[in-house]
Amino acid sequence: MKLIVGLGNPGAKYSRNRHNIGFMALDRIAADHGFPAWKGKHQGAISEGRFGADRAVLLKPETFMNNSGQSVQAAMRFYKLEPEDIVVLHDEIDLAPGKVKHKVGGGHAGHNGLRSVHAHIGPDYARVRLGVGHPGHKDAVPGYVLRDFAKADEGWLDDVLRGVSDGAPYLVNGDAAKFMNAVGLRVSPQRSSTGQKKPEAAKPKPAEAPKPEPEALSPLQKLMERFR
């Protein structure tokens, strides 16, 4: 069994923030794969379901971002899981918008949600880093991630969320390569060829040799010209 955690802040005012892309991804997964309604438990909202034979629990911590680890730890203990059974989906300012990366272990890179998860369960869990872009200066980061996605972001954002949902069964069975392939098919779809060749340009007709001027004709040629 896997515990898939989406990071974000609870409440309608935060629902479309860049910081809440983890929550958005879980909502998409739950809707697409027929998970039951969310219920309050383990200091968060959970939904339990299956991807084929694989059982999974979706968790949206409701402790606010800076204390996300409390909820993750409570759920992990209840289901008797280890850090390697946890997958955390979160916003990543060091990735361009629309980019997605999967990794296991490592640092928290200053992300307050990951910092809290590290403090409660250690670093040995899997992460899905969902790129939201960088505002350009570190002092602008807090305001940037706590603002809503712009309308111009809606296209790539929908592709990313659908891709993560498509790949969710592979996250649960531990196949990171197939997960990333599923995401890639959404965000960078292959373009099919029509199989038709471009029409060839018409070949120029060979130039005809110019007829000699009458003055240049020999007496015999002049006689032949008279009988043509």
C-alpha positions as a Python dict, from the first residue, in 0.01 Angstrom:
ca = {
    (1, 'M'): (0, 0, 0),
    (2, 'K'): (110, 353, -72),
    (3, 'L'): (25, 680, 101),
    (4, 'I'): (13, 954, -162),
    (5, 'V'): (35, 1299, -4),
    (6, 'G'): (-43, 1627, -176),
    (7, 'L'): (90, 1941, -9),
    (8, 'G'): (-108, 2262, 18),
    (9, 'N'): (-305, 2487, 251),
    (10, 'P'): (-666, 2420, 350),
    (11, 'G'): (-945, 2664, 265),
    (12, 'A'): (-1105, 2810, -45),
    (13, 'K'): (-880, 3120, -46),
    (14, 'Y'): (-575, 2901, -110),
    (15, 'S'): (-732, 2645, -343),
    (16, 'R'): (-588, 2785, -669),
    (17, 'N'): (-253, 2899, -526),
    (18, 'R'): (66, 2769, -686),
    (19, 'H'): (152, 2628, -341),
    (20, 'N'): (-159, 2407, -366),
    (21, 'I'): (-73, 2217, -682),
    (22, 'G'): (-25, 1905, -467),
    (23, 'F'): (-386, 1928, -346),
    (24, 'M'): (-501, 1987, -705),
    (25, 'A'): (-319, 1675, -824),
    (26, 'L'): (-483, 1458, -557),
    (27, 'D'): (-826, 1597, -641),
    (28, 'R'): (-769, 1501, -1005),
    (29, 'I'): (-650, 1151, -913),
    (30, 'A'): (-949, 1093, -683),
    (31, 'A'): (-1197, 1211, -946),
    (32, 'D'): (-1045, 1018, -1237),
    (33, 'H'): (-1002, 690, -1051),
    (34, 'G'): (-1333, 676, -867),
    (35, 'F'): (-1205, 727, -512),
    (36, 'P'): (-1474, 792, -247),
    (37, 'A'): (-1553, 1131, -93),
    (38, 'W'): (-1287, 1292, 124),
    (39, 'K'): (-1322, 1247, 500),
    (40, 'G'): (-1144, 1408, 791),
    (41, 'K'): (-880, 1191, 957),
    (42, 'H'): (-514, 1209, 1067),
    (43, 'Q'): (-523, 1592, 1078),
    (44, 'G'): (-612, 1596, 711),
    (45, 'A'): (-856, 1485, 442),
    (46, 'I'): (-819, 1128, 320),
    (47, 'S'): (-967, 907, 51),
    (48, 'E'): (-893, 534, 28),
    (49, 'G'): (-918, 336, -293),
    (50, 'R'): (-749, 98, -533),
    (51, 'F'): (-563, 100, -861),
    (52, 'G'): (-643, -253, -972),
    (53, 'A'): (-505, -480, -701),
    (54, 'D'): (-296, -203, -541),
    (55, 'R'): (-443, -22, -243),
    (56, 'A'): (-369, 346, -187),
    (57, 'V'): (-457, 625, 54),
    (58, 'L'): (-467, 985, -66),
    (59, 'L'): (-392, 1246, 201),
    (60, 'K'): (-426, 1624, 197),
    (61, 'P'): (-281, 1756, 527),
    (62, 'E'): (-499, 2027, 684),
    (63, 'T'): (-238, 2149, 929),
    (64, 'F'): (-126, 2426, 688),
    (65, 'M'): (189, 2382, 486),
    (66, 'N'): (445, 2446, 760),
    (67, 'N'): (311, 2158, 972),
    (68, 'S'): (236, 1906, 697),
    (69, 'G'): (464, 1647, 856),
    (70, 'Q'): (232, 1607, 1158),
    (71, 'S'): (-47, 1476, 938),
    (72, 'V'): (184, 1258, 728),
    (73, 'Q'): (336, 1101, 1039),
    (74, 'A'): (-7, 1033, 1192),
    (75, 'A'): (-132, 859, 877),
    (76, 'M'): (193, 664, 835),
    (77, 'R'): (171, 528, 1189),
    (78, 'F'): (-199, 439, 1157),
    (79, 'Y'): (-143, 237, 839),
    (80, 'K'): (187, 94, 968),
    (81, 'L'): (386, 226, 674),
    (82, 'E'): (753, 307, 625),
    (83, 'P'): (897, 623, 462),
    (84, 'E'): (954, 427, 137),
    (85, 'D'): (575, 377, 118),
    (86, 'I'): (515, 754, 106),
    (87, 'V'): (493, 967, -210),
    (88, 'V'): (467, 1346, -167),
    (89, 'L'): (341, 1571, -448),
    (90, 'H'): (447, 1935, -413),
    (91, 'D'): (513, 2262, -595),
    (92, 'E'): (869, 2318, -714),
    (93, 'I'): (993, 2669, -794),
    (94, 'D'): (1324, 2536, -929),
    (95, 'L'): (1145, 2369, -1220),
    (96, 'A'): (988, 2553, -1512),
    (97, 'P'): (607, 2556, -1530),
    (98, 'G'): (484, 2227, -1672),
    (99, 'K'): (797, 2030, -1582),
    (100, 'V'): (761, 1725, -1357),
    (101, 'K'): (1037, 1527, -1185),
    (102, 'H'): (1035, 1219, -963),
    (103, 'K'): (1299, 1154, -701),
    (104, 'V'): (1356, 954, -383),
    (105, 'G'): (1530, 1106, -82),
    (106, 'G'): (1739, 1422, -80),
    (107, 'G'): (1701, 1760, 84),
    (108, 'H'): (1397, 1984, 120),
    (109, 'A'): (1554, 2283, -65),
    (110, 'G'): (1384, 2529, 169),
    (111, 'H'): (1030, 2410, 92),
    (112, 'N'): (845, 2451, 423),
    (113, 'G'): (611, 2158, 363),
    (114, 'L'): (898, 1922, 286),
    (115, 'R'): (1095, 2064, 578),
    (116, 'S'): (813, 1958, 810),
    (117, 'V'): (781, 1613, 650),
    (118, 'H'): (1158, 1565, 688),
    (119, 'A'): (1136, 1657, 1055),
    (120, 'H'): (863, 1400, 1124),
    (121, 'I'): (949, 1099, 906),
    (122, 'G'): (1300, 1165, 770),
    (123, 'P'): (1406, 1220, 407),
    (124, 'D'): (1367, 869, 264),
    (125, 'Y'): (1035, 911, 85),
    (126, 'A'): (953, 966, -281),
    (127, 'R'): (860, 1308, -417),
    (128, 'V'): (689, 1426, -732),
    (129, 'R'): (816, 1777, -800),
    (130, 'L'): (560, 1981, -993),
    (131, 'G'): (724, 2282, -1156),
    (132, 'V'): (558, 2621, -1109),
    (133, 'G'): (849, 2846, -1209),
    (134, 'H'): (1048, 3102, -1012),
    (135, 'P'): (957, 3470, -964),
    (136, 'G'): (1318, 3574, -1025),
    (137, 'H'): (1425, 3675, -676),
    (138, 'K'): (1416, 3475, -354),
    (139, 'D'): (1245, 3758, -163),
    (140, 'A'): (949, 3734, -402),
    (141, 'V'): (899, 3359, -353),
    (142, 'P'): (648, 3365, -60),
    (143, 'G'): (413, 3603, -238),
    (144, 'Y'): (456, 3418, -567),
    (145, 'V'): (362, 3071, -441),
    (146, 'L'): (69, 3208, -241),
    (147, 'R'): (-87, 3369, -549),
    (148, 'D'): (-328, 3193, -782),
    (149, 'F'): (-217, 3047, -1112),
    (150, 'A'): (-266, 3294, -1395),
    (151, 'K'): (-515, 3226, -1672),
    (152, 'A'): (-223, 3178, -1908),
    (153, 'D'): (-116, 2879, -1694),
    (154, 'E'): (-440, 2687, -1734),
    (155, 'G'): (-335, 2490, -2043),
    (156, 'W'): (-11, 2342, -1912),
    (157, 'L'): (-154, 2304, -1561),
    (158, 'D'): (-440, 2088, -1687),
    (159, 'D'): (-195, 1875, -1887),
    (160, 'V'): (25, 1821, -1580),
    (161, 'L'): (-266, 1729, -1353),
    (162, 'R'): (-408, 1485, -1607),
    (163, 'G'): (-64, 1336, -1664),
    (164, 'V'): (-7, 1282, -1292),
    (165, 'S'): (-349, 1120, -1269),
    (166, 'D'): (-276, 895, -1567),
    (167, 'G'): (47, 786, -1402),
    (168, 'A'): (-90, 741, -1048),
    (169, 'P'): (-123, 359, -1077),
    (170, 'Y'): (250, 343, -1153),
    (171, 'L'): (332, 559, -851),
    (172, 'V'): (146, 308, -635),
    (173, 'N'): (325, 3, -776),
    (174, 'G'): (662, 178, -766),
    (175, 'D'): (735, 213, -1138),
    (176, 'A'): (871, 568, -1160),
    (177, 'A'): (974, 532, -1526),
    (178, 'K'): (621, 444, -1639),
    (179, 'F'): (483, 723, -1423),
    (180, 'M'): (707, 977, -1594),
    (181, 'N'): (619, 835, -1934),
    (182, 'A'): (247, 880, -1859),
    (183, 'V'): (309, 1243, -1762),
    (184, 'G'): (519, 1298, -2073),
    (185, 'L'): (242, 1174, -2301),
    (186, 'R'): (22, 1454, -2165),
    (187, 'V'): (266, 1742, -2147),
    (188, 'S'): (470, 1656, -2460),
    (189, 'P'): (244, 1443, -2681),
    (190, 'Q'): (388, 1280, -2988),
    (191, 'R'): (271, 1435, -3312),
    (192, 'S'): (155, 1179, -3565),
    (193, 'S'): (265, 1201, -3930),
    (194, 'T'): (11, 1202, -4213),
    (195, 'G'): (238, 976, -4418),
    (196, 'Q'): (183, 1191, -4725),
    (197, 'K'): (476, 1318, -4922),
    (198, 'K'): (493, 1675, -5024),
    (199, 'P'): (410, 1719, -5394),
    (200, 'E'): (720, 1745, -5605),
    (201, 'A'): (780, 2072, -5779),
    (202, 'A'): (714, 2059, -6153),
    (203, 'K'): (1033, 1997, -6342),
    (204, 'P'): (1116, 2270, -6594),
    (205, 'K'): (1091, 2166, -6956),
    (206, 'P'): (1423, 2158, -7141),
    (207, 'A'): (1481, 2473, -7334),
    (208, 'E'): (1443, 2440, -7710),
    (209, 'A'): (1737, 2532, -7923),
    (210, 'P'): (1676, 2868, -8087),
    (211, 'K'): (1603, 2861, -8459),
    (212, 'P'): (1878, 3017, -8666),
    (213, 'E'): (1809, 3353, -8818),
    (214, 'P'): (1733, 3349, -9194),
    (215, 'E'): (2057, 3537, -9270),
    (216, 'A'): (2255, 3256, -9109),
    (217, 'L'): (2100, 2984, -9331),
    (218, 'S'): (2306, 2811, -9596),
    (219, 'P'): (2167, 2797, -9954),
    (220, 'L'): (2065, 2434, -9899),
    (221, 'Q'): (1882, 2521, -9572),
    (222, 'K'): (1701, 2809, -9745),
    (223, 'L'): (1583, 2567, -10019),
    (224, 'M'): (1458, 2318, -9754),
    (225, 'E'): (1274, 2594, -9569),
    (226, 'R'): (1076, 2674, -9885),
    (227, 'F'): (928, 2322, -9896),
    (228, 'R'): (833, 2292, -9526),
}
